[in-house]
Amino acid sequence: MAEQPQRLGDPHAAASGPKMAAWLRGTDLPSEYREHELVSNQIFLTLPEGLLDAIDKAIDGPNKLADGIELKLSRICGDHTQHVGFRNAAPIVYQYLRRQAAANISLNESALKFLSHQGIADAQSKLQTAERVLRRHFAIAKSYAGWLLTHPPYVEEQDTLVRAHRQEIAQRGTPNLGRPVTAKVPSEIQVTPAPALQRHVAKFEAFYLRWRLSGLAAPNLPLPIPPQTPAPAAIFTAGPMNEVGALFYLPDTYPVPSRDELRAMIEDALHGGQEGVEHLSGWIKMIRGGNTAKNAITRFGRILEIQHYSRILEERHSDQIKRQQGRLERAIAKFLKVSTETVHKDFLFIRKRLGNEWMRRANNTPTMD
């Protein structure tokens, strides 16, 4: 039976059983797991329940993955479109692993009536229109994250940065890009961090800008800077992010250029010069207007999930998957709804880029001594 769309405005539908709306899902850890050795002072990234079931069916062994802490914490994270694990027992939010389509959200009569009173007509149709844009933004961001995590220079820089600041990360987590305005636009509410913390944050900020990220949800979970169309205000695109993007303004009195003309204008503003972006040349070449990158975008998005799940399995279940590569590939293929051959080729591709030991890269940063 096809899954029914979620209905906004219906409290009974929102709070019923395992299909509880993602934004209402509780993320508190059960007390019996808060001091568990895999969770306390650790990063515990969960595996989707469907993948756990697929692996259990594909791989022989007395111990089942879909059981105990794995299953319990997986269910707390739900469909993994928002929450993907826990750090020091607090939920990790990462929106680029999996996605629920906006088109699956259905507005009931009371919600439509409320929106109508707010001057928003034909809201359901607007949701469907927005879905096309959101789906594309998500696919590109997910693909870029997958490209980064199979790009050796990025992986080496991230790991070096995380190791160098493991104590700060253990105490405070990873900072996000926190300086959206320039010195030319002072803010009365800016708080100057302590010198040591400022140096720590500055190093992460430089790393984020170099790789076009807004932050790290956790090590190995990069957050690409998203597009904002239209930008909420010029001030939000000023400052450091203006060094790695461009504000495009078109007055409403100006006729919209043709598709090709507009593409050329934006392409030239963003990618007119290659100086200082050599480390991104592979990605930029793939996404330039003249290149048909649909298959590559899809592939790197899929690879984000494959390498993510595989590293978790190696970290926690290496004995279970040892000498079971073919069956593991079949299980992942079933979960992702692609062919086993496709997943096999993706594994070969990752190994070629990162080496034979790529699955052994841990997700956890060392905690304080």
C-alpha positions as CSV (number, residue, x, y, z in Angstrom):
1,M,0.0,0.0,0.0
2,A,1.4,3.4,-0.9
3,E,2.3,5.6,2.0
4,Q,-0.4,8.3,2.6
5,P,0.8,12.0,2.6
6,Q,1.0,13.8,5.9
7,R,-1.8,16.2,6.5
8,L,-1.0,19.5,8.2
9,G,-3.6,20.8,10.5
10,D,-4.9,17.4,11.6
11,P,-3.7,16.8,15.2
12,H,-4.9,13.2,15.2
13,A,-2.9,12.4,12.1
14,A,0.1,14.2,13.3
15,A,0.4,12.4,16.6
16,S,-0.5,8.9,15.6
17,G,2.0,6.0,15.7
18,P,5.2,5.7,13.7
19,K,4.0,8.1,11.0
20,M,4.2,11.0,13.5
21,A,5.2,14.2,11.7
22,A,9.0,14.5,11.7
23,W,8.9,17.9,13.3
24,L,6.9,16.5,16.2
25,R,9.0,13.4,16.7
26,G,10.5,13.1,20.2
27,T,14.3,12.9,20.2
28,D,15.0,12.3,23.9
29,L,17.1,9.2,24.6
30,P,15.6,6.6,26.9
31,S,17.3,6.8,30.2
32,E,18.8,3.3,29.9
33,Y,20.8,4.4,26.9
34,R,22.1,7.8,28.0
35,E,25.2,6.3,29.8
36,H,25.7,3.5,27.3
37,E,29.3,3.3,26.2
38,L,28.4,3.8,22.5
39,V,26.5,7.0,23.3
40,S,28.0,8.7,26.3
41,N,30.6,11.2,25.2
42,Q,30.4,9.8,21.7
43,I,28.9,10.3,18.3
44,F,26.4,7.6,17.6
45,L,25.1,7.8,14.0
46,T,22.1,5.7,13.4
47,L,21.2,3.4,10.5
48,P,17.7,3.5,9.0
49,E,15.5,0.7,10.1
50,G,14.9,-0.4,6.5
51,L,18.6,-0.8,5.9
52,L,19.0,-2.8,9.2
53,D,16.3,-5.2,8.0
54,A,17.8,-5.5,4.6
55,I,21.2,-6.3,6.0
56,D,19.8,-8.9,8.4
57,K,18.1,-10.6,5.5
58,A,21.2,-10.6,3.3
59,I,24.0,-11.4,5.7
60,D,24.3,-14.7,7.6
61,G,25.0,-14.6,11.3
62,P,23.5,-15.3,14.7
63,N,23.4,-11.6,15.7
64,K,20.8,-9.4,14.2
65,L,21.4,-5.7,13.6
66,A,17.7,-4.7,13.9
67,D,17.7,-5.2,17.6
68,G,18.6,-3.5,20.9
69,I,20.2,-0.1,20.8
70,E,20.6,-0.1,17.0
71,L,16.9,-0.5,16.5
72,K,15.7,1.7,19.4
73,L,17.8,4.7,18.4
74,S,17.1,4.2,14.7
75,R,13.4,4.5,15.4
76,I,13.9,7.6,17.5
77,C,15.5,9.2,14.4
78,G,12.7,8.0,12.3
79,D,13.0,8.4,8.5
80,H,16.5,10.1,8.8
81,T,15.3,13.2,6.9
82,Q,16.2,15.4,9.9
83,H,17.8,13.5,12.8
84,V,20.6,11.0,11.9
85,G,22.1,10.2,15.3
86,F,23.3,11.5,18.7
87,R,26.3,13.4,20.0
88,N,26.7,13.2,23.8
89,A,23.1,12.0,23.9
90,A,21.8,15.1,22.0
91,P,20.2,14.7,18.5
92,I,22.3,15.4,15.4
93,V,20.3,17.3,12.8
94,Y,21.4,16.7,9.2
95,Q,19.0,17.3,6.3
96,Y,21.0,16.0,3.4
97,L,21.0,12.3,3.9
98,R,17.4,11.5,3.0
99,R,14.5,13.7,2.2
100,Q,10.7,13.7,2.4
101,A,9.1,15.4,-0.6
102,A,7.0,18.5,0.1
103,A,4.5,17.1,-2.3
104,N,3.8,14.4,0.3
105,I,2.4,17.0,2.7
106,S,-1.3,17.4,2.2
107,L,-3.2,20.4,3.6
108,N,-6.5,19.6,5.1
109,E,-9.6,21.9,4.9
110,S,-8.9,23.8,8.1
111,A,-5.2,24.5,7.1
112,L,-6.3,25.6,3.6
113,K,-8.9,27.9,5.2
114,F,-6.3,29.4,7.6
115,L,-3.9,30.1,4.7
116,S,-6.6,31.6,2.7
117,H,-7.3,34.1,5.5
118,Q,-3.6,35.0,5.4
119,G,-3.9,35.8,1.7
120,I,-2.3,32.6,0.5
121,A,-4.5,31.1,-2.2
122,D,-4.0,27.7,-3.9
123,A,-1.5,26.6,-1.2
124,Q,-1.5,23.0,-2.2
125,S,-0.5,23.9,-5.8
126,K,2.2,26.2,-4.4
127,L,3.6,23.3,-2.4
128,Q,3.9,21.2,-5.5
129,T,5.6,24.0,-7.4
130,A,8.0,24.6,-4.5
131,E,8.8,20.9,-4.5
132,R,10.4,21.0,-7.9
133,V,12.8,23.7,-6.7
134,L,13.4,22.2,-3.3
135,R,14.1,18.8,-4.9
136,R,16.8,20.2,-7.1
137,H,18.4,22.2,-4.4
138,F,18.5,19.1,-2.2
139,A,19.9,16.9,-4.9
140,I,22.8,19.2,-5.7
141,A,23.6,19.8,-2.0
142,K,23.5,16.1,-1.3
143,S,25.7,15.4,-4.3
144,Y,28.2,18.0,-3.4
145,A,28.5,16.5,0.1
146,G,29.0,13.1,-1.5
147,W,31.7,14.6,-3.8
148,L,33.5,16.2,-0.9
149,L,33.6,13.0,1.2
150,T,35.2,11.1,-1.7
151,H,37.6,14.0,-2.5
152,P,40.9,13.2,-0.8
153,P,42.0,16.9,-0.3
154,Y,38.8,17.7,1.6
155,V,38.9,14.5,3.6
156,E,42.5,15.1,4.7
157,E,41.8,18.7,5.6
158,Q,38.7,17.9,7.6
159,D,40.4,15.1,9.5
160,T,43.4,17.3,10.3
161,L,41.2,20.1,11.5
162,V,39.1,17.8,13.7
163,R,42.2,16.1,15.2
164,A,43.8,19.5,16.0
165,H,40.7,20.7,17.8
166,R,39.4,17.5,19.3
167,Q,39.2,19.0,22.8
168,E,37.2,22.1,21.7
169,I,34.9,19.8,19.7
170,A,34.4,17.5,22.7
171,Q,33.4,20.5,24.8
172,R,31.4,22.6,22.4
173,G,30.9,20.6,19.2
174,T,31.8,22.0,15.8
175,P,31.1,25.7,15.2
176,N,29.0,26.9,12.2
177,L,29.7,29.8,9.9
178,G,28.8,32.5,12.3
179,R,29.8,35.8,10.7
180,P,27.2,36.7,8.1
181,V,28.0,40.4,8.1
182,T,31.1,42.5,7.2
183,A,33.0,44.8,9.4
184,K,31.4,47.6,7.2
185,V,28.0,46.7,8.6
186,P,28.6,46.5,12.4
187,S,26.0,44.7,14.5
188,E,25.1,46.0,18.0
189,I,24.5,42.4,19.2
190,Q,27.8,40.9,18.1
191,V,29.6,39.2,20.9
192,T,33.4,38.9,20.7
193,P,34.5,35.5,21.7
194,A,37.5,34.9,24.0
195,P,40.8,34.9,22.1
196,A,41.4,31.2,22.3
197,L,37.9,30.4,21.2
198,Q,38.1,33.1,18.5
199,R,41.2,31.4,17.0
200,H,39.4,28.0,17.1
201,V,36.3,29.4,15.4
202,A,38.4,31.3,12.8
203,K,40.1,28.2,11.7
204,F,36.8,26.4,11.2
205,E,35.4,29.5,9.4
206,A,38.3,29.5,6.9
207,F,37.8,25.8,6.3
208,Y,34.1,26.2,5.7
209,L,34.6,29.1,3.3
210,R,37.3,27.3,1.4
211,W,34.9,24.3,0.9
212,R,31.7,26.3,0.6
213,L,30.1,25.0,3.7
214,S,27.9,26.6,6.4
215,G,29.2,24.1,8.9
216,L,29.6,20.5,10.0
217,A,26.6,18.7,11.6
218,A,29.3,16.3,12.8
219,P,32.6,15.1,11.4
220,N,31.9,13.6,7.9
221,L,28.5,15.4,7.7
222,P,29.2,18.6,5.8
223,L,26.5,21.3,5.4
224,P,26.8,22.9,1.9
225,I,25.9,26.6,1.8
226,P,22.4,26.6,0.3
227,P,21.2,29.0,-2.4
228,Q,18.7,31.7,-1.3
229,T,16.5,32.8,-4.1
230,P,15.6,35.5,-3.5
231,A,18.1,36.5,-0.7
232,P,16.2,37.7,2.3
233,A,18.3,40.9,2.4
234,A,21.6,42.0,1.1
235,I,23.1,42.0,4.6
236,F,22.8,38.2,4.8
237,T,24.9,37.6,1.7
238,A,27.6,40.1,2.7
239,G,30.7,39.2,4.6
240,P,32.6,36.0,4.2
241,M,29.9,34.2,2.2
242,N,30.1,37.0,-0.4
243,E,33.7,35.8,-1.1
244,V,32.4,32.4,-2.3
245,G,29.2,33.4,-4.0
246,A,27.4,36.3,-5.7
247,L,24.4,38.4,-5.0
248,F,22.2,38.6,-8.1
249,Y,19.7,41.4,-8.1
250,L,17.1,42.0,-10.8
251,P,14.6,44.9,-10.3
252,D,10.9,44.2,-10.9
253,T,10.9,46.9,-13.6
254,Y,13.4,44.9,-15.7
255,P,12.2,42.2,-18.1
256,V,13.3,38.7,-17.2
257,P,16.1,37.7,-19.6
258,S,15.7,34.6,-21.7
259,R,16.8,31.3,-20.1
260,D,20.1,31.1,-22.0
261,E,20.9,34.8,-21.4
262,L,20.1,34.5,-17.6
263,R,22.1,31.3,-17.3
264,A,25.1,33.0,-19.0
265,M,24.9,36.1,-16.7
266,I,24.8,34.0,-13.6
267,E,27.5,31.6,-14.8
268,D,29.8,34.4,-15.6
269,A,29.2,36.0,-12.2
270,L,29.9,32.8,-10.3
271,H,32.4,30.9,-12.4
272,G,34.0,33.6,-14.6
273,G,37.4,33.1,-13.1
274,Q,39.1,30.0,-11.7
275,E,41.7,31.7,-9.5
276,G,41.6,30.4,-5.9
277,V,39.2,27.5,-6.6
278,E,41.5,24.9,-8.0
279,H,40.6,22.6,-5.2
280,L,37.0,22.7,-6.4
281,S,37.8,22.4,-10.1
282,G,36.4,18.8,-10.4
283,W,33.0,19.8,-9.0
284,I,32.8,23.1,-10.9
285,K,33.6,21.4,-14.2
286,M,30.8,18.9,-13.5
287,I,28.1,21.6,-12.8
288,R,29.0,24.2,-15.4
289,G,26.1,25.0,-17.7
290,G,27.6,23.3,-20.7
291,N,27.9,20.0,-19.0
292,T,25.1,17.5,-18.6
293,A,25.7,16.4,-15.0
294,K,22.3,14.8,-14.1
295,N,23.7,11.3,-13.8
296,A,26.8,12.5,-11.9
297,I,24.7,14.5,-9.5
298,T,22.5,11.5,-8.8
299,R,25.5,9.3,-8.3
300,F,27.4,11.5,-5.8
301,G,24.2,11.9,-3.8
302,R,23.8,8.1,-3.7
303,I,27.5,7.8,-2.7
304,L,27.0,10.1,0.2
305,E,24.6,7.5,1.7
306,I,26.7,4.5,0.7
307,Q,29.9,5.7,2.3
308,H,28.0,7.0,5.4
309,Y,26.3,3.7,6.1
310,S,29.3,1.7,5.3
311,R,31.6,3.5,7.7
312,I,29.0,3.1,10.5
313,L,28.8,-0.6,9.8
314,E,32.6,-1.0,9.8
315,E,32.8,1.0,13.0
316,R,30.2,-1.0,15.0
317,H,29.7,-4.2,13.1
318,S,33.0,-5.1,11.4
319,D,32.7,-8.8,12.4
320,Q,29.2,-9.0,11.0
321,I,30.1,-7.7,7.6
322,K,33.6,-9.2,7.3
323,R,34.0,-11.2,4.0
324,Q,30.3,-10.3,3.2
325,Q,31.0,-7.6,0.7
326,G,28.7,-9.0,-2.0
327,R,25.8,-9.4,0.4
328,L,26.3,-6.0,1.9
329,E,26.1,-4.5,-1.6
330,R,22.9,-6.3,-2.3
331,A,21.4,-5.1,1.0
332,I,22.3,-1.5,0.4
333,A,21.1,-1.7,-3.2
334,K,17.7,-3.0,-2.0
335,F,17.4,-0.2,0.5
336,L,18.3,2.5,-2.0
337,K,16.1,0.9,-4.7
338,V,18.9,0.6,-7.3
339,S,20.7,-2.4,-8.9
340,T,23.4,-4.3,-7.1
341,E,25.7,-3.6,-10.1
342,T,25.2,0.1,-9.5
343,V,26.2,-0.1,-5.9
344,H,29.1,-2.4,-6.7
345,K,30.4,0.2,-9.1
346,D,30.0,2.9,-6.5
347,F,32.0,0.9,-4.0
348,L,34.8,0.5,-6.6
349,F,34.7,4.2,-7.3
350,I,35.0,5.2,-3.6
351,R,37.9,2.7,-3.2
352,K,39.7,4.2,-6.2
353,R,39.4,7.7,-4.8
354,L,40.0,7.1,-1.1
355,G,42.0,3.8,-1.0
356,N,41.3,0.4,0.3
357,E,40.9,1.4,4.0
358,W,38.2,4.1,3.4
359,M,35.6,2.3,5.5
360,R,37.9,2.5,8.6
361,R,37.6,6.3,8.8
362,A,35.8,6.7,12.2
363,N,33.0,9.1,12.8
364,N,34.0,9.9,16.4
365,T,36.5,12.5,17.4
366,P,38.6,11.6,20.5
367,T,37.1,13.0,23.6
368,M,39.1,14.9,26.2
369,D,41.7,13.0,28.1
